[in-house]
Each structure stands twice: as C-alpha cells, then as structure tokens.
Amino acid sequence: MTITMILEMAVSAGDRTAVTSGGRSLTAARLLELAGAAALRFRGRPAVLYTGANHLAYPVALFGAAIAGVPFVPLNYRLGERQLTELKARHPGALVLDPGDLDALLDPPDDAASAAGAGASGDVSVAGELPPPPDPDDVAVLLYTSGTTAAPKSAVLRHRHLLAYVLNTLEFASAAETDAALVAVPPYHIAGLANLLTNIYTGRRVVYMESFDAAGWLETVRREGITHALLVPTMLARIVAAVDGDDARTPTLATLAYGGARTPRPVLEKALRVFPGTGFVNAYGLTETASSVAVLGPNDHRKALASDDPQVRARLGSVGRALPGVEFQIRTEKGELVPAGETGLVWVRGDQISGEYGERTVLDAGGWFATRDRGRLDAGGYLFIEGRADDTIIRGGENIAPAEIEDVLLDHPGVTEAAVIGVPDPEWGQRIVAVLVGRGDPEEIRAWARERLRSSKTPDAVVFRDALPKTETGKLLRRVLLAEMESAHA
C-alpha cells in the first residue's frame, strides 16, 4: 500500500470535489487522472522538487510522484535565492517544479492525459510506461525540518509512515458532502501534507489559501462554508485580533485545529470566546512523526476553560493525549523514566514515527524517537510541552524552562509577544533575558514577573523590539534571537 491508495479509495467512494484553489476545483477522479499524467513526466527522476505556494497543482504533483515511485520534496519557496539553491543542490538530477511550471500540471497534453486514465476501481493505468507500484517502505516524501535551533534536516517519510497516521486516526469517507477544510499552512509544512491526505481520505473538500491574511481567512470561511481549519499560533493571534466584536460570525466552522508552536494562553482564551460554536483541537507533532502524535480535543478545551479545579484548568496549556498507536515516555538525560508530573525529555514511539534523516536512523533499540522537547505527563496522560531541550536556561545550576516565564510575561497588559532566552554570564552561567513585543517600563515588568515567579526566574533584563524573528509558520527562531542578544550583551 502507498499513499496513492488514499486517492484511489476516494474515487471509488464517489466523485466528490476533492480540492479547490484559485477559483478552480478538481474532483477526486480528475485529480487521479492528472496525477497519472504527471507520473509519466516524473518517471526516472531521483526526486521531484516542489517550490511553489499552495496551488491546485500541489496534490497533482504529490500523487504523481507517488505513482511514479519518486520521492516528493516540497521546499520553502520563501527562502532566499542562495538558501533555496543550496537545498536544490542536495538533489542532483531532480525535476524542479517552479511556480511557473504549476499550471502545466493541470492541463497536460491530450496524449498524456489519455495514456494516464483511471479505471472503474480508480487504479491508474499508463499502458506499462511506469515502473511497478512502489513498496510501502519506499520513500514518499522528503520534508525539511524548520531549522529553528539548527540547520534544516531532510526527514524521511515513507509511505508506511504516512499511511499509519491516516489509517490509525481517521474513518474513511466519514465527512459529510458539505464539509470543507481550509488549508492556509504552506505545502512544505508537515501539516500541509497531512491535511491533504486526511481530508481526501475522509471525503472532505480541501480549500487552499495561496497566502494568508486574517481578513481574507475569515472571508473565505464564510464564502466557502468552511467546516474545518488548521492554523499555526501566529495566524490564530492575527485572526483573533481582526475579529470585529465578540463573535467571529463563522457559523459553519465546526472545528479549528492549531499547533506547530506554543500558543499564548491569552490568545487561546480569547479565541475560545470569539468562536463560541467551534470545537478547538490542539495538535502536537513533528516533521519526523508524520504529523500529530497527541491531540487536545474540543471537550478537553471547554472542560478546562470552565473548571475551577486548577489541575483540570491547567490542561488548557497541554497538547492533550496520545493518538491511537502512539506511546510517550518522559526520560532523564541519562535515559531513566521519570514519574508522572516530573519534567524530562519527551520520547515517542509508533508506526507513524520516522526518525530518519537521509541514511541516518536516530531511533533507539526499542524504536523510540527523541523529540528533543522537554515536557511532562500528568496523572491523566496529558502531555505538557515546556520547550525545546536546547532552549533550557541553566542559571546558577538550576534548569529553567523559558515557557514558564513567557506565560507570566504574556499576562502583563502591555506585552503582546514574549521570548525568554539565556545569554552567557561569568557568575551565573546564564542570564535571563526577556525579549518582548509591546510597551511598558522594563523595571516594572521585572517587578511584575518577580511577584509571580521565584527571584531566580525573574528576567535579569527586559528588551523591547518591534517583532520577534519567526519562521513563516510562526515558530520562534531562538537561534537568531540568541545570536542577536549575545552580540548586544557582549
């Protein structure tokens, strides 16, 4: 089985509209036909590099590469020319699909379209011009990590990893005919890939936004009758700020998922108020885990928001519980298991977990993958992520999680964004620096933090700037911020 099976099953279940973008739509059958034609063009290549934005050609290229047995590699088209050239150079001989090439995938020559037909069962037939169908263990997608703490790495996602995520978590053809999912995350993000596969499998129409803006997102939800959507925290914050009044007026929106980075609690609590009829889902996953491995569902959100029990209310800050087929462990640096409630390093195991970079496998002997996130599990199995292990500040021998300080600072009325980092200090090892977006007196903000935290966790310095350096998907670029602050400190 390969990911092409998802599209073939969608065709067999009825010819619904599968994807919409830029005023055009493709049914599942037409998508399969175009993917077959694309496969004829892709065959024999070592890889297919996709360098465009969200586009109707994206699913054509993905499934076309799968049919041809060629790895699909979506690249960050927003990178500078030098960086993009360096990534392309890692794939010599690959077919590069630049933005100007995408429309041609939707209008192939007549002979290619007729050669790549779809039978009644949805199976692609190309008159023996393609190699045998790929094996489940073959590489489906090479996806570059976000590179927030180090240079991007190419994560290997095999067909079996992606299928395990889809088949373990979803019910085939379970969506109503009116269901539509709005995808605003870019195609080089694991969420963009997973959203396409899961929505086609469930029969939900995918609506692409080529570029995100808050007002446009709200208008698209209303115009297209969107029922499901996924956002990164930066997008959610901008949408909440753009809502005029106390109600977003999106009555069709049944589910709103968010993830990819930490969501400030004030943003989430306001979002829950302005989308009163919407179920919220916090999804936690990594590129290497083929999408989500834990989910905090709508009932968890509402229960936590309404609860007077501090432990239950605290779960609003968690990423939920493990998905079916996924296990978590919390370990010390030495690999020892820690009890519930204690913080350590998060390890994950399951059929969807890759843990491969090129020819290198980083799974341990038991098949566990080190996420390099610090976190804890409570007694109910809810996972709390406290940040990347590399982000931990060691001040006077004490390990300090930046997230705890950031949450306190975000409660200050003058602070809209916060990042806490450690810079070298000859006496304490590291000094705590809070870099903020907003306004206020630094000493007053330090006093605010001291009242709510131990003195050892109070920022030694508070710095304001116009914006924090982030990736296009909203992840804080701590390595960039740290380099800037270390230089300024020196």
C-alpha positions in Angstrom: 0.0 0.0 0.0 1.1 3.5 -0.8 -0.4 7.0 -0.3 -1.9 6.7 -3.8 -4.4 4.2 -2.3 -5.9 7.1 -0.4 -6.8 8.9 -3.7 -8.0 5.6 -5.3 -10.3 4.9 -2.4 -11.7 8.5 -2.6 -12.5 7.9 -6.3 -14.2 4.6 -5.5 -16.4 6.2 -2.9 -18.0 8.7 -5.3 -16.7 11.5 -7.4 -16.8 14.4 -4.9 -14.9 17.6 -5.4 -11.5 17.0 -3.8 -9.6 20.3 -3.9 -10.4 23.9 -4.6 -7.8 26.7 -5.2 -7.8 30.0 -7.1 -11.3 29.6 -8.3 -10.8 26.1 -9.8 -11.7 22.7 -8.5 -10.8 19.1 -9.1 -12.8 16.0 -8.4 -11.1 13.0 -7.0 -11.2 11.2 -10.4 -9.8 14.2 -12.3 -7.0 14.6 -9.6 -6.1 10.9 -10.1 -6.1 11.3 -13.9 -3.8 14.4 -13.7 -1.6 12.6 -11.2 -1.2 9.7 -13.6 -0.2 12.2 -16.4 2.3 13.9 -14.1 3.8 10.5 -13.2 4.7 10.0 -16.9 6.7 13.2 -16.7 8.3 12.3 -13.3 9.3 8.7 -14.1 13.0 8.0 -13.8 13.8 11.1 -11.8 15.6 10.8 -8.4 13.1 13.3 -6.9 10.5 15.9 -7.7 11.1 19.3 -6.0 8.1 21.5 -5.5 8.9 25.2 -4.9 5.5 26.8 -5.2 2.9 28.0 -2.8 -0.5 26.3 -2.1 -1.9 25.6 -5.6 -4.2 23.1 -7.3 -1.0 21.5 -8.8 0.3 20.6 -5.3 -1.8 17.4 -4.9 -1.3 16.6 -8.5 2.5 16.7 -8.0 2.4 14.8 -4.7 0.3 11.9 -6.0 2.0 12.0 -9.4 5.4 11.4 -7.6 3.9 8.6 -5.6 2.6 6.8 -8.7 6.0 7.2 -10.4 7.8 5.9 -7.3 9.7 9.1 -6.9 10.3 11.0 -3.6 8.4 14.3 -3.4 10.3 17.2 -1.9 8.3 20.4 -1.1 10.8 23.2 -0.5 10.3 26.5 1.3 9.7 28.9 -1.6 10.1 31.9 0.8 13.8 31.2 1.4 16.4 33.5 -0.1 17.8 32.5 -3.5 21.1 31.3 -2.0 19.4 29.1 0.6 17.0 27.6 -2.0 19.8 26.9 -4.4 21.7 25.1 -1.6 18.7 22.9 -0.9 18.2 22.1 -4.6 21.8 21.2 -4.9 21.2 18.4 -2.4 19.1 16.6 -5.0 21.2 16.4 -8.2 19.2 15.4 -11.3 15.8 16.1 -9.6 12.9 17.6 -11.5 12.3 21.1 -10.2 8.7 22.4 -10.3 8.9 26.2 -10.1 5.8 28.4 -9.7 5.7 29.0 -13.5 5.5 25.2 -14.1 2.4 24.5 -12.0 -0.4 25.4 -14.3 1.0 23.0 -16.9 0.3 20.1 -14.5 -3.4 21.0 -14.6 -3.5 21.0 -18.5 -1.3 18.1 -19.7 -1.1 17.3 -23.4 -4.0 15.2 -24.6 -1.9 12.2 -25.3 -0.5 12.2 -21.7 -4.0 12.6 -20.2 -5.4 9.8 -22.3 -2.5 7.5 -21.5 -3.0 8.0 -17.8 -6.6 7.0 -17.4 -8.4 5.8 -14.3 -10.3 2.5 -14.3 -13.6 1.9 -12.6 -11.8 1.0 -9.4 -9.7 4.1 -9.5 -6.5 2.2 -10.4 -4.1 4.3 -12.6 -3.3 2.7 -16.0 -0.5 4.1 -18.1 0.0 1.2 -20.6 3.1 -0.2 -18.9 5.1 3.1 -19.1 5.6 3.4 -15.4 7.7 1.2 -13.1 5.9 -1.3 -10.8 3.9 0.4 -7.9 6.2 1.5 -5.1 6.6 -0.6 -1.9 5.2 0.7 1.4 8.7 1.0 2.7 9.8 3.3 -0.2 10.3 7.0 0.4 7.2 9.0 -0.3 8.2 12.5 0.9 11.5 14.2 2.0 10.5 17.1 4.2 12.9 19.6 5.6 12.6 20.5 9.3 12.0 24.1 10.3 15.6 24.7 11.4 14.6 26.8 14.4 17.6 25.6 16.5 19.9 24.2 13.8 20.3 23.9 10.1 17.3 22.2 8.4 17.5 18.4 8.1 15.7 16.3 5.5 13.3 14.0 7.3 12.5 10.7 5.5 8.8 9.9 5.4 8.0 6.5 3.9 4.6 5.5 2.5 4.0 3.3 5.6 4.6 6.2 8.0 2.0 8.5 6.3 -0.5 5.6 5.9 -0.1 4.7 9.6 -1.1 8.2 10.7 -4.1 8.3 8.4 -5.4 4.8 8.9 -4.9 4.8 12.7 -6.7 8.1 13.4 -9.5 8.5 10.9 -12.6 6.8 9.4 -12.8 6.5 5.6 -15.4 8.6 3.9 -16.7 9.9 7.2 -17.2 13.5 6.1 -20.5 15.0 5.1 -20.8 16.2 1.5 -20.9 19.8 2.7 -17.7 19.5 4.7 -14.8 21.7 3.6 -11.3 22.2 5.1 -9.4 25.5 4.8 -5.7 25.0 4.5 -3.6 28.1 5.0 -0.4 26.5 6.2 2.3 26.2 3.4 2.9 23.0 1.4 6.4 22.5 2.8 5.0 22.1 6.4 4.1 18.7 7.7 0.6 20.0 8.5 0.0 20.9 4.8 0.9 17.4 3.7 -1.1 15.7 6.4 -4.2 17.9 5.8 -4.3 16.9 2.2 -4.1 13.2 2.9 -6.5 13.1 5.8 -9.2 15.3 4.1 -9.1 13.3 0.9 -9.4 10.1 2.9 -12.4 11.3 4.9 -14.0 12.9 1.8 -13.7 16.5 2.9 -13.1 19.1 0.2 -9.8 20.9 0.6 -9.8 24.7 0.0 -6.3 26.2 -0.4 -5.3 29.8 0.5 -2.2 30.7 -1.5 -1.2 33.3 1.0 -2.6 34.1 4.5 -4.1 37.2 5.8 -6.5 37.4 8.7 -9.4 39.2 7.0 -9.1 37.0 3.9 -9.2 33.9 6.1 -12.4 35.0 7.8 -14.0 35.9 4.4 -13.0 32.6 2.9 -14.5 30.7 5.8 -17.8 32.5 5.3 -17.8 32.3 1.5 -16.8 28.6 1.2 -18.8 27.4 4.2 -15.7 26.0 5.8 -16.3 23.4 8.5 -12.7 22.6 9.5 -9.5 24.6 9.6 -5.9 24.4 10.8 -3.8 27.3 11.9 -0.4 28.0 13.5 -0.5 30.2 16.6 0.7 33.4 14.8 -2.2 33.0 12.3 -4.7 32.4 15.2 -3.5 35.5 17.0 -3.9 37.7 13.9 -7.4 36.3 13.3 -8.5 36.9 16.9 -7.2 40.5 16.6 -9.1 41.0 13.3 -12.5 39.9 14.7 -14.8 42.9 15.0 -16.8 42.4 18.2 -17.3 39.4 20.4 -18.2 36.9 17.7 -16.3 35.9 14.5 -19.6 35.1 12.7 -18.4 31.9 11.2 -21.4 29.6 11.9 -20.3 26.7 9.7 -16.9 26.4 11.4 -17.2 23.2 13.4 -13.6 22.5 14.2 -10.5 24.7 14.5 -7.1 23.0 15.0 -4.0 24.8 16.0 -0.4 23.7 16.5 3.1 23.9 15.2 4.3 26.1 18.1 3.3 27.3 21.5 0.0 29.2 21.6 0.0 32.0 24.2 -2.8 31.3 26.7 -4.4 34.8 26.4 -4.7 34.3 22.6 -6.3 30.9 23.1 -8.8 32.0 25.7 -9.9 34.9 23.5 -10.2 32.6 20.5 -12.5 30.3 22.5 -14.7 33.3 23.3 -14.9 34.7 19.7 -15.6 31.3 18.2 -18.3 30.2 20.6 -19.7 27.4 18.5 -16.4 26.0 17.3 -14.6 23.0 18.7 -10.9 23.6 19.3 -8.2 21.0 18.8 -4.5 21.4 19.8 -2.4 19.1 17.7 1.2 18.3 18.7 3.6 16.6 16.3 6.9 17.0 14.4 8.0 16.6 10.9 9.7 13.3 11.9 6.4 11.9 13.3 4.4 12.3 10.0 2.0 14.8 11.7 0.2 14.8 15.0 1.0 12.4 17.8 -1.1 14.0 20.5 -4.4 15.9 20.5 -6.3 18.1 23.0 -9.8 17.8 21.8 -12.8 20.2 21.9 -14.3 18.6 25.1 -10.9 19.0 26.8 -10.8 22.7 25.9 -14.3 23.6 27.1 -13.9 21.5 30.3 -10.6 23.1 31.2 -11.9 26.6 30.5 -15.0 26.1 32.7 -13.3 24.2 35.5 -12.5 25.5 39.0 -10.0 22.7 39.5 -6.5 24.1 38.9 -5.2 20.7 37.6 -8.1 20.4 35.1 -7.8 24.1 34.1 -4.0 23.7 33.6 -4.8 21.1 30.8 -5.7 24.0 28.6 -1.9 24.5 28.3 -1.3 20.9 27.4 -1.1 19.3 24.0 -3.6 16.5 25.0 -3.2 12.8 25.0 -1.5 10.3 22.6 -3.3 9.3 19.4 -4.1 5.7 18.7 -1.0 3.7 18.0 1.3 6.2 19.7 3.1 6.0 23.1 5.0 8.5 25.1 7.8 8.3 27.7 9.4 11.0 29.8 13.1 10.3 30.5 16.0 12.0 32.2 19.1 12.9 30.3 20.6 9.5 31.3 17.6 7.7 29.8 15.8 6.8 33.1 12.0 7.0 33.2 10.5 9.8 35.4 7.2 9.6 37.2 4.0 11.5 36.3 4.2 15.2 36.9 8.0 15.5 36.6 9.7 17.2 33.7 12.2 15.4 31.4 12.8 14.7 27.8 9.9 13.6 25.6 10.2 10.3 23.7 7.6 8.9 21.3 7.0 5.5 19.6 4.6 4.3 16.9 4.2 3.0 13.4 4.0 6.6 12.0 7.3 7.7 13.6 10.1 8.0 11.1 13.2 9.1 12.9 15.3 9.0 9.7 17.4 11.7 8.2 18.9 10.6 4.8 20.8 7.4 5.5 20.8 8.0 9.3 18.3 6.5 11.7 18.0 8.0 15.1 15.5 5.6 16.8 16.8 3.8 19.8 16.9 0.0 20.1 13.3 -0.1 21.3 12.1 2.0 18.4 11.7 5.2 20.4 12.3 8.7 18.9 13.8 11.5 21.0 11.7 14.6 20.2 14.3 16.9 22.0 11.3 18.6 23.6 11.1 18.9 27.4 7.8 18.0 28.9 5.8 16.1 31.4 2.8 13.8 31.6 0.2 14.3 34.3 -1.7 11.5 36.0 -4.4 11.6 33.3 -1.9 11.1 30.5 -2.0 14.7 29.3 1.3 15.9 27.8 2.7 19.3 28.6 5.5 20.6 26.4 7.8 23.1 28.1 10.0 23.9 25.1 13.0 22.5 23.2 15.7 20.9 25.3 18.2 23.2 23.7 16.2 26.2 24.9 16.6 25.3 28.6 18.3 28.1 30.6 20.8 26.9 33.2 21.2 29.7 35.8 23.2 29.0 38.9 22.8 25.3 38.3 19.0 25.5 38.1 17.2 24.3 34.9 14.7 26.9 33.9 12.1 26.5 31.1 11.5 29.7 29.1 7.9 28.8 28.6 7.0 29.3 32.3 8.4 32.8 32.3 6.9 33.6 28.9 3.4 32.7 30.1 3.7 35.1 33.1 5.0 37.9 30.9 2.2 37.4 28.4 -0.3 38.1 31.2 1.1 41.6 31.5 -1.3 44.1 29.8 1.4 45.8 27.8 3.0 42.6 26.4 1.7 41.0 23.2 4.6 38.6 22.4 7.4 37.2 24.6 10.6 35.2 24.2 12.9 34.3 27.0 16.5 33.3 26.4 19.7 32.7 28.3 22.9 34.6 27.4 26.3 33.8 28.8 27.2 35.2 32.2 30.5 34.6 34.1 28.9 34.4 37.5 25.6 32.6 37.0 26.4 30.6 33.8 23.5 32.3 32.0 21.5 35.5 32.5 17.8 35.5 31.7 16.8 38.0 29.0 13.1 38.6 28.1 12.6 40.0 24.6 9.2 41.5 24.3 6.9 43.0 21.7 4.6 45.6 23.2 5.1 48.5 25.6 5.9 49.2 29.2 8.7 50.0 31.7 11.3 47.3 31.9 11.8 47.6 35.6 8.0 47.5 36.3 7.7 44.4 34.1 10.6 42.7 36.0 8.8 43.5 39.2 5.6 42.0 37.8 7.4 38.8 37.0 9.1 38.7 40.4 5.7 38.8 42.2 4.6 35.8 40.2 7.8 33.8 40.0 10.8 33.0 42.2 13.5 35.6 42.1 15.8 33.0 40.3 13.3 33.0 37.4 12.9 36.8 37.2 14.4 38.2 34.0 17.7 39.9 34.5 17.0 42.2 31.6 13.9 43.2 29.6 14.3 44.3 26.0 11.6 45.6 23.6 11.7 45.1 19.9 9.1 45.6 17.1 8.8 41.9 16.2 10.3 38.5 17.1 12.2 36.6 14.4 10.0 33.7 13.3 9.6 31.1 10.6 6.7 31.6 8.1 4.8 29.0 10.1 5.1 31.0 13.4 7.9 29.2 15.1 10.3 31.4 17.1 13.8 31.4 15.7 15.6 31.3 19.0 19.0 30.8 17.4 18.6 34.1 15.5 17.4 35.9 18.6 20.1 34.4 20.8 22.8 35.5 18.3 21.5 39.0 18.3 21.2 39.2 22.1 24.6 37.6 22.7 26.1 40.2 20.4 24.3 43.0 22.1 25.2 41.7 25.6 28.9 41.4 24.6 
